[in-house]
Amino acid sequence: MNENEIKALISLLDDEDQEVATLVEDKIRSLGGEMIPYLEDRWEDSSLNPLMQRKIEELIHDLQYKSVIERLTLWKEGGAMDLLEGMWAVATYQYPDLSYEKLRTSLDQIYYDVWIEFREGLHPMDQVKVLNSVIFSKLKFGANTKNFHSANNSMLNIVLETHRGNPISLCVIYMLIAQKLGVPLYGVNLPNLFVLTYKKDNFQFYLNVFNKGLVFSKIDIDNYIAQLNLTPNDIFYQPCSNLDIIKRVLRNLILAFEKTGDDDRVKEVEHILKAIS
């Protein structure tokens, strides 16, 4: 459809014939995200009544929501190689106009700040010390303990802006910077806590990024699992996939909306999670 045809179609949303209006809504939904700018232009028309504006708002939200599912599904089908792309797709659920490049630029700045402190041949523990020094001491990233269950803790753009996040969002930032520097750090799905592991050949240790990059060992995980009365499982010790990370981010988002009683968003994010499971 050309621009004039699209505008003519949108103008029929307030047709007095309800059957016509419903058919128009269905057609707009079928055309997908390309309709959003035209709907936004129509919404800004001051002559619209509140009911019509509300209908357009709902249509825009539905199209944006559909776009999130499409992005994450394509990301998964493509092998889920770029974790940042997955985090960007999740963030567009709350911030649909967010660009991938904005996230990349923010991370590149952190990478540069760490890179200038890095030296070739550093021992893994010293590599971690540099990362901790820059990310936590210089840049002041830290745990969002005041609003631990906030949905924004799962939005990487907000975490990069505020320097406050939950365990998994802080781990993602730390891990992406480390991997770009060639440091073999990966995510680990511990119960109730997401952590990182340094793993190369037979050398392995762990990092609690939520606690400013505290280093700990396999024995500490053994004790933690025992305190939770859980049976040891390989997933508590070994790296998880990018897809596992995004699934956990979505589960955190579901919990955040449950805490605020936003049942509609709970159902939507559950549907997004199901689409990539």
MOKA-V376744 format. One record per residue. N is the residue number from 0. RES is the residue in three letters. SS is DSSP state (H for helix, E for strand, L for the rest). D_FIRST is the distance of its C-alpha to the first C-alpha in whole Angstrom. Layout:
n:N res:RES ss:SS d_first:D_FIRST
n:N res:RES ss:SS d_first:D_FIRST
This chain:
n:0 res:MET ss:L d_first:0
n:1 res:ASN ss:L d_first:4
n:2 res:GLU ss:H d_first:7
n:3 res:ASN ss:H d_first:8
n:4 res:GLU ss:H d_first:6
n:5 res:ILE ss:H d_first:6
n:6 res:LYS ss:H d_first:10
n:7 res:ALA ss:H d_first:10
n:8 res:LEU ss:H d_first:10
n:9 res:ILE ss:H d_first:12
n:10 res:SER ss:H d_first:14
n:11 res:LEU ss:H d_first:15
n:12 res:LEU ss:H d_first:17
n:13 res:ASP ss:H d_first:20
n:14 res:ASP ss:L d_first:20
n:15 res:GLU ss:L d_first:24
n:16 res:ASP ss:L d_first:23
n:17 res:GLN ss:H d_first:23
n:18 res:GLU ss:H d_first:22
n:19 res:VAL ss:H d_first:18
n:20 res:ALA ss:H d_first:18
n:21 res:THR ss:H d_first:19
n:22 res:LEU ss:H d_first:16
n:23 res:VAL ss:H d_first:14
n:24 res:GLU ss:H d_first:15
n:25 res:ASP ss:H d_first:15
n:26 res:LYS ss:H d_first:11
n:27 res:ILE ss:H d_first:11
n:28 res:ARG ss:H d_first:14
n:29 res:SER ss:H d_first:12
n:30 res:LEU ss:H d_first:9
n:31 res:GLY ss:H d_first:12
n:32 res:GLY ss:H d_first:14
n:33 res:GLU ss:H d_first:11
n:34 res:MET ss:H d_first:10
n:35 res:ILE ss:H d_first:14
n:36 res:PRO ss:H d_first:14
n:37 res:TYR ss:H d_first:12
n:38 res:LEU ss:H d_first:15
n:39 res:GLU ss:H d_first:18
n:40 res:ASP ss:H d_first:17
n:41 res:ARG ss:H d_first:17
n:42 res:TRP ss:H d_first:20
n:43 res:GLU ss:L d_first:22
n:44 res:ASP ss:L d_first:22
n:45 res:SER ss:L d_first:25
n:46 res:SER ss:L d_first:25
n:47 res:LEU ss:L d_first:24
n:48 res:ASN ss:L d_first:26
n:49 res:PRO ss:H d_first:28
n:50 res:LEU ss:H d_first:26
n:51 res:MET ss:H d_first:23
n:52 res:GLN ss:H d_first:23
n:53 res:ARG ss:H d_first:25
n:54 res:LYS ss:H d_first:22
n:55 res:ILE ss:H d_first:19
n:56 res:GLU ss:H d_first:22
n:57 res:GLU ss:H d_first:22
n:58 res:LEU ss:H d_first:18
n:59 res:ILE ss:H d_first:18
n:60 res:HIS ss:H d_first:22
n:61 res:ASP ss:H d_first:20
n:62 res:LEU ss:H d_first:17
n:63 res:GLN ss:H d_first:20
n:64 res:TYR ss:H d_first:22
n:65 res:LYS ss:H d_first:20
n:66 res:SER ss:H d_first:20
n:67 res:VAL ss:H d_first:23
n:68 res:ILE ss:H d_first:24
n:69 res:GLU ss:H d_first:22
n:70 res:ARG ss:H d_first:23
n:71 res:LEU ss:H d_first:27
n:72 res:THR ss:H d_first:26
n:73 res:LEU ss:H d_first:25
n:74 res:TRP ss:H d_first:28
n:75 res:LYS ss:H d_first:30
n:76 res:GLU ss:H d_first:29
n:77 res:GLY ss:L d_first:30
n:78 res:GLY ss:L d_first:33
n:79 res:ALA ss:L d_first:33
n:80 res:MET ss:L d_first:35
n:81 res:ASP ss:L d_first:34
n:82 res:LEU ss:H d_first:35
n:83 res:LEU ss:H d_first:34
n:84 res:GLU ss:H d_first:30
n:85 res:GLY ss:H d_first:31
n:86 res:MET ss:H d_first:32
n:87 res:TRP ss:H d_first:29
n:88 res:ALA ss:H d_first:27
n:89 res:VAL ss:H d_first:30
n:90 res:ALA ss:H d_first:30
n:91 res:THR ss:L d_first:26
n:92 res:TYR ss:L d_first:27
n:93 res:GLN ss:L d_first:29
n:94 res:TYR ss:L d_first:27
n:95 res:PRO ss:L d_first:23
n:96 res:ASP ss:L d_first:23
n:97 res:LEU ss:L d_first:26
n:98 res:SER ss:L d_first:26
n:99 res:TYR ss:H d_first:28
n:100 res:GLU ss:H d_first:29
n:101 res:LYS ss:H d_first:31
n:102 res:LEU ss:H d_first:33
n:103 res:ARG ss:H d_first:34
n:104 res:THR ss:H d_first:35
n:105 res:SER ss:H d_first:37
n:106 res:LEU ss:H d_first:39
n:107 res:ASP ss:H d_first:40
n:108 res:GLN ss:H d_first:42
n:109 res:ILE ss:H d_first:44
n:110 res:TYR ss:H d_first:44
n:111 res:TYR ss:H d_first:46
n:112 res:ASP ss:H d_first:48
n:113 res:VAL ss:H d_first:49
n:114 res:TRP ss:H d_first:49
n:115 res:ILE ss:L d_first:52
n:116 res:GLU ss:L d_first:54
n:117 res:PHE ss:L d_first:54
n:118 res:ARG ss:L d_first:57
n:119 res:GLU ss:L d_first:57
n:120 res:GLY ss:L d_first:59
n:121 res:LEU ss:L d_first:59
n:122 res:HIS ss:L d_first:60
n:123 res:PRO ss:H d_first:57
n:124 res:MET ss:H d_first:59
n:125 res:ASP ss:H d_first:59
n:126 res:GLN ss:H d_first:55
n:127 res:VAL ss:H d_first:55
n:128 res:LYS ss:H d_first:57
n:129 res:VAL ss:H d_first:55
n:130 res:LEU ss:H d_first:52
n:131 res:ASN ss:H d_first:53
n:132 res:SER ss:H d_first:55
n:133 res:VAL ss:H d_first:52
n:134 res:ILE ss:H d_first:49
n:135 res:PHE ss:H d_first:52
n:136 res:SER ss:H d_first:54
n:137 res:LYS ss:H d_first:52
n:138 res:LEU ss:L d_first:49
n:139 res:LYS ss:L d_first:50
n:140 res:PHE ss:L d_first:48
n:141 res:GLY ss:E d_first:49
n:142 res:ALA ss:E d_first:49
n:143 res:ASN ss:L d_first:47
n:144 res:THR ss:L d_first:50
n:145 res:LYS ss:L d_first:49
n:146 res:ASN ss:L d_first:46
n:147 res:PHE ss:L d_first:46
n:148 res:HIS ss:L d_first:43
n:149 res:SER ss:L d_first:41
n:150 res:ALA ss:H d_first:37
n:151 res:ASN ss:H d_first:37
n:152 res:ASN ss:H d_first:40
n:153 res:SER ss:H d_first:37
n:154 res:MET ss:L d_first:34
n:155 res:LEU ss:H d_first:35
n:156 res:ASN ss:H d_first:34
n:157 res:ILE ss:H d_first:36
n:158 res:VAL ss:H d_first:39
n:159 res:LEU ss:H d_first:39
n:160 res:GLU ss:H d_first:39
n:161 res:THR ss:H d_first:42
n:162 res:HIS ss:L d_first:44
n:163 res:ARG ss:E d_first:44
n:164 res:GLY ss:E d_first:43
n:165 res:ASN ss:L d_first:44
n:166 res:PRO ss:H d_first:46
n:167 res:ILE ss:H d_first:43
n:168 res:SER ss:H d_first:41
n:169 res:LEU ss:H d_first:44
n:170 res:CYS ss:H d_first:45
n:171 res:VAL ss:H d_first:41
n:172 res:ILE ss:H d_first:42
n:173 res:TYR ss:H d_first:45
n:174 res:MET ss:H d_first:44
n:175 res:LEU ss:H d_first:41
n:176 res:ILE ss:H d_first:44
n:177 res:ALA ss:H d_first:47
n:178 res:GLN ss:H d_first:45
n:179 res:LYS ss:H d_first:43
n:180 res:LEU ss:L d_first:47
n:181 res:GLY ss:L d_first:48
n:182 res:VAL ss:L d_first:50
n:183 res:PRO ss:L d_first:49
n:184 res:LEU ss:E d_first:48
n:185 res:TYR ss:E d_first:46
n:186 res:GLY ss:E d_first:45
n:187 res:VAL ss:E d_first:48
n:188 res:ASN ss:E d_first:47
n:189 res:LEU ss:E d_first:50
n:190 res:PRO ss:L d_first:50
n:191 res:ASN ss:L d_first:49
n:192 res:LEU ss:E d_first:49
n:193 res:PHE ss:E d_first:47
n:194 res:VAL ss:E d_first:49
n:195 res:LEU ss:E d_first:49
n:196 res:THR ss:E d_first:51
n:197 res:TYR ss:E d_first:53
n:198 res:LYS ss:E d_first:53
n:199 res:LYS ss:E d_first:54
n:200 res:ASP ss:L d_first:57
n:201 res:ASN ss:L d_first:59
n:202 res:PHE ss:E d_first:59
n:203 res:GLN ss:E d_first:57
n:204 res:PHE ss:E d_first:57
n:205 res:TYR ss:E d_first:55
n:206 res:LEU ss:E d_first:53
n:207 res:ASN ss:E d_first:53
n:208 res:VAL ss:H d_first:50
n:209 res:PHE ss:H d_first:50
n:210 res:ASN ss:H d_first:54
n:211 res:LYS ss:L d_first:53
n:212 res:GLY ss:L d_first:53
n:213 res:LEU ss:E d_first:57
n:214 res:VAL ss:E d_first:58
n:215 res:PHE ss:E d_first:59
n:216 res:SER ss:L d_first:60
n:217 res:LYS ss:H d_first:60
n:218 res:ILE ss:H d_first:63
n:219 res:ASP ss:H d_first:61
n:220 res:ILE ss:H d_first:58
n:221 res:ASP ss:H d_first:61
n:222 res:ASN ss:H d_first:62
n:223 res:TYR ss:H d_first:59
n:224 res:ILE ss:H d_first:58
n:225 res:ALA ss:H d_first:62
n:226 res:GLN ss:H d_first:61
n:227 res:LEU ss:L d_first:58
n:228 res:ASN ss:L d_first:60
n:229 res:LEU ss:L d_first:58
n:230 res:THR ss:L d_first:58
n:231 res:PRO ss:L d_first:58
n:232 res:ASN ss:L d_first:54
n:233 res:ASP ss:H d_first:53
n:234 res:ILE ss:H d_first:50
n:235 res:PHE ss:H d_first:52
n:236 res:TYR ss:L d_first:53
n:237 res:GLN ss:L d_first:51
n:238 res:PRO ss:L d_first:47
n:239 res:CYS ss:L d_first:44
n:240 res:SER ss:L d_first:41
n:241 res:ASN ss:H d_first:38
n:242 res:LEU ss:H d_first:36
n:243 res:ASP ss:H d_first:39
n:244 res:ILE ss:H d_first:39
n:245 res:ILE ss:H d_first:36
n:246 res:LYS ss:H d_first:37
n:247 res:ARG ss:H d_first:39
n:248 res:VAL ss:H d_first:37
n:249 res:LEU ss:H d_first:35
n:250 res:ARG ss:H d_first:38
n:251 res:ASN ss:H d_first:40
n:252 res:LEU ss:H d_first:37
n:253 res:ILE ss:H d_first:37
n:254 res:LEU ss:H d_first:41
n:255 res:ALA ss:H d_first:40
n:256 res:PHE ss:H d_first:38
n:257 res:GLU ss:H d_first:40
n:258 res:LYS ss:H d_first:43
n:259 res:THR ss:L d_first:41
n:260 res:GLY ss:L d_first:40
n:261 res:ASP ss:L d_first:36
n:262 res:ASP ss:H d_first:36
n:263 res:ASP ss:H d_first:32
n:264 res:ARG ss:H d_first:32
n:265 res:VAL ss:H d_first:34
n:266 res:LYS ss:H d_first:33
n:267 res:GLU ss:H d_first:29
n:268 res:VAL ss:H d_first:31
n:269 res:GLU ss:H d_first:33
n:270 res:HIS ss:H d_first:30
n:271 res:ILE ss:H d_first:29
n:272 res:LEU ss:H d_first:33
n:273 res:LYS ss:H d_first:32
n:274 res:ALA ss:H d_first:29
n:275 res:ILE ss:L d_first:31
n:276 res:SER ss:L d_first:34
